[in-house]
């Protein structure tokens, strides 16, 4: 009897799943396997919001497999050891998995390949499972990756994508392969109260509903903070409950400027993954060093604490940080403004902000999170490394009526559009009545400090 093992990692779905479809080809028995590896937790995965969302995803994946006659085998321990144990239990001759791009994923794949060779088992690694275009498939002349987004996007937009695959009709699991107890969302402490539900059925429903409701207007509304018109698909893309390939195809079939703007955002995700695949060290080290002398000491720690708590005195920054704490997710425009404020106005190391985001974000993807932080900090791929986002101007531009700020800062709910982004300008009883802090620093002072510290003219980017 021929048996295949499918190792699920960041691809927790049955639709458009090349490893699963390849494994069931020819009527083979299949062991769908997920391993909860303590090494992944030590690498930064074990944040409550992601663990809770993961529990949803695994339960939904198990349900989808059972509808097809199979089940999800779940184990805990070292991935390589557990996969080899399952190979022996099931007498499997091949293992299928999706390619990864992080240093951790690349090292895991190499260890697994060597261990399976010793077992007489073949490892088959599939590209274009977690991204639309595989990292490394598109390269410029003279380099192993694209360092600037626009030329990458031109090549990416013209690249042929594989056709999305239908889910298998049947999955036959051989008997005798034991499975551990599945995780439970309710057993995870410290979960954000507004955390969304995970799972493939939820993700596919969200994609369809969002394309129908906002697909035509996304280009105009993607930065409208109060409208909340973004897809919120980033957690599903991170866990692979929605296929990036299928999302691109479905958006392109719909057509229009809004759909193309959405596709461009999916390209940004692929761009960051191909950068990290080529430069794994960028997860912790400056991609383009600027010789920064980041602030340290008690004052910097106090500023960092105020930023984490959403108490900087700048409403748009604080609203984004409070949404992050409540939902484990925040609007992309809010992320940009909050990150710019920490790294350039407060001049605190981007790694501090990236670490806090990874502690809370349900979509806490190493490639997207770390490289977006580097982009904002000016140590990454941004071609304008010294741009500084002014939180007052950004608020007036992307939340002109203050509805987003009021949603997350109830202490400012009584302020009008003129005062909402600059409450410190209120005087007398009006100011005294607000339970809201004074700004931790003046914007002009922060800009001057950043310019002096980096030794380059600051670019007031808006």
Secondary structure as GFF3:
##gff-version 3
##sequence-region A 1 462
A	DSSP	beta_strand	3	8	.	.	.	ID=ss1
A	DSSP	alpha_helix	18	24	.	.	.	ID=ss2
A	DSSP	three_ten_helix	25	27	.	.	.	ID=ss3
A	DSSP	beta_strand	29	36	.	.	.	ID=ss4
A	DSSP	alpha_helix	38	40	.	.	.	ID=ss5
A	DSSP	pi_helix	41	45	.	.	.	ID=ss6
A	DSSP	alpha_helix	48	67	.	.	.	ID=ss7
A	DSSP	beta_strand	72	76	.	.	.	ID=ss8
A	DSSP	alpha_helix	79	90	.	.	.	ID=ss9
A	DSSP	beta_strand	94	98	.	.	.	ID=ss10
A	DSSP	alpha_helix	103	118	.	.	.	ID=ss11
A	DSSP	beta_strand	122	126	.	.	.	ID=ss12
A	DSSP	alpha_helix	149	158	.	.	.	ID=ss13
A	DSSP	three_ten_helix	185	187	.	.	.	ID=ss14
A	DSSP	alpha_helix	200	214	.	.	.	ID=ss15
A	DSSP	alpha_helix	218	221	.	.	.	ID=ss16
A	DSSP	alpha_helix	234	239	.	.	.	ID=ss17
A	DSSP	alpha_helix	244	254	.	.	.	ID=ss18
A	DSSP	alpha_helix	257	278	.	.	.	ID=ss19
A	DSSP	three_ten_helix	280	283	.	.	.	ID=ss20
A	DSSP	alpha_helix	298	309	.	.	.	ID=ss21
A	DSSP	alpha_helix	315	327	.	.	.	ID=ss22
A	DSSP	alpha_helix	332	340	.	.	.	ID=ss23
A	DSSP	pi_helix	341	345	.	.	.	ID=ss24
A	DSSP	alpha_helix	350	360	.	.	.	ID=ss25
A	DSSP	alpha_helix	366	377	.	.	.	ID=ss26
A	DSSP	alpha_helix	391	398	.	.	.	ID=ss27
A	DSSP	alpha_helix	403	408	.	.	.	ID=ss28
A	DSSP	three_ten_helix	410	412	.	.	.	ID=ss29
A	DSSP	three_ten_helix	423	425	.	.	.	ID=ss30
A	DSSP	alpha_helix	428	432	.	.	.	ID=ss31
A	DSSP	alpha_helix	443	454	.	.	.	ID=ss32
###
